[in-house]
Amino acid sequence: MLCIIFSNFFFGWAFQNFTISFVPIVYVFLLLLLLNSKLSSNLKILHEVGLLNIFIFYLIYNMGKLSINYFEYGLVAIRDATYVFDSLFILVSLSFFSSIEFTITKILKICFLYSFMFILFWYIKDSIIFLSPIITSPIGSQTNLFFNFSTINITCGFFAFYSYLFLDSNNKKFFYFLLFLIFSLILLPKRMIYIWYFSAFLYLIFIDKKNINFTFKLLSIFIVLYTIDLIGIFSTFKINEINFFDFFKSHLLSTIPTYEINNTDDFFVGTQSTISWRIDKWTMTISNVMATFNTFLFGLPYGVSLTDFYNTQGIQTREPHNLYITIFARTGLIGSILFLILHFKIIKILYKAYKKSLKIKNQTINKLMILFTIYALFIFGGGGISSSILSATYHSTQFYLFTGIWISIYLKILKDENFSNT
């Protein structure tokens, strides 16, 4: 379990692409873990929390659709449906954390400590990249096994919130939160990170009023730094050879259609008016799905690319950079309804677990539920809006592993309540 969570945080695309005889290693782990799980007990747990029926319908629908599409499109159809396979990780983590839920805190602590090494590797990557073998996926995409850093912004963002929630002193909380926040913004800047932080701050303020002071303190520091930066003191701190604050201003403005960025840096040429590109691909995908009544109900086949865009490696980008449009395009109206019901119930259990943790006054569980909620905000907020986030196995397996954990914790709280009442 530690290996999977650790690899999702730090290996990213390499962990997704690494295969044994064309079988991704993550699914080798899944099979081994399922064989060591008590399936009947896990299904009983899902029944007790009201997830069993919708989970089975969701699997039957998608597996049935995939079995039909596989004969026509082969392995690429399985590639398009990996997020369905990944949902089985719920059953894995239900087994492993139903009785020893605090194991996850130990795993997260190990990952937190390694994250400092991860950041160090980023700064010396040019000197060590030759040590990494190249991984080629079954459909032809390539990445470095080590040091590909595809997850560095998300990992730093996650451990920024981990620092604030789990470190001991207020000074440590604030220092490491700010440290990881800055790294998540400058090492591999993405607009989904901005959306994630914004939604997470709103959430923290909503559930805990004292976080208002924390947020204002953080904003005050950025205002002071920006004021000092205008004088030119921080001119040596740059991203892509652009002044720190000017970079973020230009990065955000480059989203707006027809807005011309004065800076001619290649980075902003690549990001200029990307919202227009996204809207165009979203519109095209929806039009293709709505073309017939059959595709409207059941979606396009697994194995059919949803876009006609190719990346710099010549590999086709198969999804339109939006989780919800991707689900609708892949599974149609029926599949979308099943997906939304299942995940609404999953998030509802997370909320109930958080509320229960307040009543039992268990600080560790309470912090875990807050951290899981913040990660869910990334999946269904910033990540879901700006990318087909669950199509990346290292995100979807991580989410469903966490889902099984908070379901098992929630059930444990319920059982403890019933025991105390009797």
C-alpha positions in Angstrom: 0.0 0.0 0.0 2.9 2.4 0.9 4.5 1.6 -2.5 1.3 2.6 -4.4 0.6 5.8 -2.6 4.3 6.8 -2.6 4.6 6.0 -6.4 1.5 8.0 -7.2 2.9 11.0 -5.4 6.4 10.9 -6.8 6.6 8.8 -10.0 3.4 10.0 -11.7 3.4 9.1 -15.4 6.2 6.6 -15.0 4.2 4.6 -12.5 1.2 4.7 -14.8 3.3 3.6 -17.9 5.4 1.0 -16.2 4.2 -2.4 -17.4 5.0 -6.1 -17.0 4.1 -8.0 -20.3 1.9 -5.0 -21.3 0.1 -5.1 -18.0 0.5 -1.9 -16.0 2.3 -2.7 -12.7 -0.4 -0.8 -10.8 -2.9 -3.4 -11.9 -0.6 -6.2 -10.9 -0.6 -4.7 -7.4 -4.4 -4.3 -7.6 -4.8 -8.0 -8.5 -2.5 -9.1 -5.7 -4.2 -6.9 -3.1 -7.6 -8.1 -4.2 -6.5 -11.7 -3.8 -5.4 -10.9 -0.3 -8.7 -9.0 0.5 -11.8 -10.4 2.1 -14.2 -9.6 -0.8 -17.4 -10.6 1.0 -16.5 -8.4 4.0 -15.7 -5.5 1.7 -19.0 -5.8 -0.2 -20.8 -5.9 3.2 -19.1 -2.7 4.2 -20.2 -1.0 0.9 -23.7 -2.3 1.6 -23.7 -0.8 5.2 -22.7 2.6 3.9 -25.2 2.5 1.0 -22.7 2.2 -1.9 -23.0 -1.4 -2.9 -25.9 -1.2 -5.4 -24.7 1.9 -7.3 -21.1 0.6 -7.3 -22.2 -2.7 -8.9 -24.4 -0.9 -11.5 -21.5 1.4 -12.3 -19.1 -1.5 -12.8 -21.5 -3.7 -14.8 -22.4 -0.8 -17.1 -18.8 0.2 -17.9 -17.4 -3.3 -18.0 -20.2 -4.4 -20.3 -19.5 -1.4 -22.6 -15.8 -2.0 -22.5 -16.1 -5.7 -23.3 -18.0 -4.8 -26.5 -15.5 -2.0 -27.5 -12.4 -4.1 -26.8 -13.0 -6.5 -29.7 -13.0 -3.5 -32.1 -10.3 -1.2 -30.6 -8.1 -3.5 -28.5 -5.8 -2.3 -25.7 -6.5 1.4 -26.4 -10.1 0.8 -25.3 -8.8 -0.6 -21.9 -6.6 2.5 -21.7 -9.7 4.8 -22.0 -11.5 2.9 -19.3 -8.7 2.7 -16.7 -10.6 5.0 -14.3 -13.3 2.3 -14.0 -10.7 -0.3 -13.1 -9.1 2.2 -10.6 -12.4 2.4 -8.7 -11.7 -1.2 -7.5 -9.0 0.3 -5.3 -11.8 1.2 -3.0 -12.2 -2.5 -2.1 -8.4 -2.8 -1.5 -8.2 0.1 1.0 -11.4 -1.0 2.7 -9.6 -4.2 3.6 -6.3 -2.8 4.7 -7.6 0.1 6.8 -10.9 -1.1 8.3 -9.3 -1.9 11.6 -6.0 0.1 11.6 -7.1 3.4 10.2 -4.1 5.3 11.5 -1.7 3.4 9.2 -2.5 6.1 6.7 -1.0 8.8 8.9 2.3 6.9 9.0 2.3 6.5 5.2 1.6 10.2 4.7 4.4 11.1 7.1 6.9 9.0 5.2 5.8 10.7 1.9 6.0 14.1 3.6 9.6 13.6 4.6 10.5 12.3 1.1 8.9 15.3 -0.5 11.9 17.4 0.5 14.2 15.1 -1.4 11.7 15.3 -4.3 12.2 19.1 -4.5 16.0 18.7 -4.2 15.9 16.3 -7.2 14.0 18.9 -9.2 16.8 21.4 -8.8 19.5 19.0 -9.8 17.5 17.1 -12.4 19.8 18.1 -15.3 22.7 16.4 -13.5 20.9 13.1 -12.6 18.4 12.6 -15.4 20.8 10.3 -17.2 20.4 7.8 -14.4 16.8 7.2 -15.2 15.7 4.5 -17.7 13.0 5.5 -20.2 9.5 3.9 -19.8 7.3 3.4 -22.9 3.6 2.7 -22.4 1.7 0.1 -24.5 0.3 3.0 -26.6 3.7 4.6 -27.3 4.1 7.5 -24.8 7.5 7.8 -23.1 8.6 9.2 -19.8 11.5 8.9 -17.4 11.1 6.3 -14.7 12.6 8.5 -12.0 12.8 12.3 -12.1 9.9 12.9 -14.5 8.3 15.3 -12.0 4.8 15.0 -13.6 3.3 15.3 -10.1 5.5 17.8 -8.4 3.0 20.7 -8.3 0.2 18.5 -7.0 2.4 16.7 -4.5 3.8 20.0 -3.1 0.2 21.4 -2.9 -1.0 18.3 -1.0 1.9 18.5 1.5 1.3 22.2 1.9 -2.1 21.4 3.4 -0.6 18.3 5.2 1.9 20.7 6.9 -0.8 23.0 8.1 -3.0 20.2 9.4 -0.5 17.8 11.0 2.6 19.7 12.1 2.9 20.6 15.8 3.6 24.2 16.3 1.9 27.2 14.6 5.2 28.5 13.3 6.0 25.1 11.7 2.5 24.9 10.2 2.8 28.3 8.6 6.4 28.1 7.4 6.1 24.7 5.7 2.7 25.5 4.3 4.1 28.7 2.7 7.2 26.8 1.6 5.3 24.0 -0.2 2.7 26.5 -1.5 5.4 28.5 -3.3 7.1 25.4 -4.7 3.8 24.1 -6.0 3.3 27.4 -7.9 6.8 27.9 -9.3 8.2 24.4 -10.1 5.5 23.5 -12.6 2.8 26.2 -12.6 -0.6 25.2 -13.8 -3.9 27.0 -13.6 -5.6 24.0 -11.9 -3.4 24.7 -8.9 -4.7 28.3 -8.6 -8.3 27.0 -8.7 -7.4 24.3 -6.1 -5.9 26.8 -3.6 -8.8 29.2 -4.0 -11.4 26.4 -3.4 -9.4 25.0 -0.5 -9.1 28.3 1.2 -12.8 28.9 0.9 -13.4 25.4 2.4 -11.1 26.0 5.3 -12.7 29.4 6.1 -16.1 27.8 5.9 -15.4 24.9 8.3 -13.1 26.7 10.7 -13.4 30.4 11.3 -9.9 30.7 12.7 -8.5 30.0 9.2 -9.7 33.5 8.2 -6.8 34.9 10.2 -4.5 32.4 8.6 -5.6 33.3 5.1 -5.3 37.0 5.7 -1.9 36.5 7.2 -0.8 34.6 4.1 -2.3 37.2 1.8 -0.6 40.0 3.8 2.8 38.3 3.3 2.3 38.1 -0.5 1.2 41.8 -0.6 4.3 42.8 1.3 6.5 40.7 -1.0 4.9 42.1 -4.1 5.4 45.6 -2.8 9.1 44.9 -2.2 9.3 43.2 -5.6 8.1 46.4 -7.3 11.3 48.1 -5.9 13.3 45.4 -7.7 14.8 43.7 -4.7 13.5 40.3 -5.8 14.5 40.7 -9.5 16.8 37.6 -9.3 13.8 35.4 -8.4 12.4 34.3 -11.7 10.2 31.6 -13.3 11.1 30.8 -16.9 13.3 33.9 -16.9 10.3 36.1 -16.0 10.0 38.1 -12.8 8.1 36.1 -10.1 5.0 38.2 -9.8 4.9 39.2 -13.5 4.9 35.5 -14.4 1.6 34.8 -12.5 0.0 37.9 -13.7 0.8 37.0 -17.3 -0.1 33.3 -16.8 -3.6 34.3 -15.6 -4.1 36.9 -18.3 -2.9 34.6 -21.1 -6.0 32.5 -20.4 -8.3 35.3 -21.7 -9.1 35.0 -25.4 -7.6 37.7 -27.7 -5.6 39.2 -24.8 -2.0 39.8 -26.1 0.8 39.2 -23.6 3.6 41.7 -24.2 6.2 39.2 -23.1 7.4 37.0 -26.0 8.5 34.1 -23.9 7.7 30.7 -25.4 5.9 29.7 -22.3 3.1 32.2 -22.8 3.0 31.6 -26.5 2.0 28.0 -25.6 -0.6 29.1 -23.0 -2.1 32.1 -24.9 -5.9 31.9 -25.1 -6.0 28.2 -24.0 -9.5 28.8 -22.7 -10.5 29.2 -26.4 -8.8 25.9 -27.3 -10.6 24.2 -24.4 -14.0 25.6 -25.2 -13.5 24.5 -28.9 -12.5 21.0 -27.9 -15.3 20.8 -25.3 -17.9 22.0 -27.9 -16.6 19.6 -30.5 -16.7 16.6 -28.1 -20.2 17.4 -26.9 -21.4 17.8 -30.5 -19.9 14.4 -31.4 -21.8 12.7 -28.5 -25.0 14.5 -29.3 -24.9 13.4 -33.0 -27.1 10.4 -32.5 -29.6 9.3 -29.8 -27.5 6.1 -29.2 -24.3 8.0 -28.5 -26.2 10.5 -26.4 -27.5 7.6 -24.2 -24.4 5.4 -24.2 -21.5 7.6 -25.2 -18.8 7.1 -27.8 -16.9 3.8 -27.7 -14.0 3.2 -25.4 -11.1 3.3 -27.9 -12.2 6.3 -29.8 -10.1 9.4 -29.3 -12.3 12.3 -28.1 -10.0 15.0 -29.7 -7.8 15.5 -32.7 -5.0 17.1 -30.9 -1.4 15.8 -30.8 1.2 16.7 -28.2 4.9 17.5 -28.9 5.8 13.8 -28.8 3.3 13.1 -31.6 1.0 11.2 -29.1 -2.7 12.0 -29.5 -4.4 13.7 -26.5 -7.4 11.5 -26.2 -9.5 13.6 -23.8 -10.8 17.2 -24.0 -9.2 18.4 -20.7 -12.4 18.2 -18.6 -13.4 15.4 -16.4 -17.2 15.8 -16.7 -17.2 16.2 -20.5 -14.9 13.2 -20.7 -17.3 11.0 -18.6 -20.3 12.1 -20.7 -18.5 11.5 -23.9 -17.2 8.0 -22.8 -20.4 6.7 -21.2 -23.3 8.9 -22.4 -26.2 10.1 -20.3 -26.7 6.8 -18.5 -23.0 6.4 -17.6 -22.8 10.0 -16.5 -25.8 9.6 -14.1 -24.2 6.5 -12.6 -20.9 8.3 -12.2 -22.4 11.3 -10.5 -24.6 9.3 -8.2 -21.7 7.1 -7.1 -19.3 10.0 -6.5 -22.0 12.1 -4.8 -22.5 9.3 -2.3 -18.7 9.0 -1.8 -18.3 12.7 -1.1 -21.4 12.6 1.2 -19.8 9.8 3.3 -16.6 12.0 3.5 -18.7 14.9 4.8 -20.5 12.6 7.3 -17.1 11.2 8.5 -15.9 14.8 9.1 -19.0 15.7 11.1 -18.7 12.5 13.1 -15.0 13.3 13.9 -16.1 16.6 15.4 -18.5 14.8 17.8 -15.9 12.2 19.0 -13.3 14.9 19.3 -10.6 12.8 17.6 -8.2 15.3 16.2 -6.3 12.8 14.0 -9.4 11.6 12.2 -10.7 15.2 11.9 -7.5 16.3 10.2 -7.5 13.3 7.9 -11.1 14.1 6.8 -10.2 17.7 6.1 -7.1 16.7 4.1 -9.1 14.1 2.1 -11.7 16.8 1.4 -9.0 19.2 0.1 -7.8 16.4 -2.2 -11.3 15.8 -3.4 -11.6 19.5 -4.2 -8.5 19.1 -6.4 -10.0 16.1 -8.2 -13.5 17.5 -8.8 -12.5 21.2 -8.8 -9.3 22.4 -10.4 -8.3 19.1 -11.8 -11.8 18.1 -13.0 -12.5 21.4 -14.6 -9.2 21.9 -16.4 -8.2 18.3 -17.2 -9.6 14.8 -17.5 -8.0 14.1 -14.1 -9.2 10.6 -13.5 -7.8 9.5 -16.9 -4.4 9.8 -15.2 -4.1 6.5 -13.2 -1.8 8.0 -10.6 -4.5 10.4 -9.7 -7.5 8.1 -9.9 -5.9 5.2 -8.0 -4.8 7.7 -5.3 -8.4 9.1 -5.0 -10.0 5.7 -4.8 -7.5 4.4 -2.2 -8.3 7.5 -0.1 -12.0 6.8 -0.7 -11.8 3.3 0.8 -9.9 4.7 3.8 -12.4 7.3 4.7 -15.3 4.9 4.2 -13.7 2.4 6.6 -13.0 5.2 9.1 -16.6 6.4 8.8 -17.9 2.8 9.4 -15.6 2.4 12.4 -16.9 5.6 14.0 -20.5 4.4 13.5 -19.7 1.0 15.1 -18.0 2.7 18.0 -21.1 4.9 18.5 -23.5 2.0 18.4 -21.3 0.1 20.9 -21.2 3.0 23.3 -25.0 3.5 23.0 -25.6 -0.1 24.0 
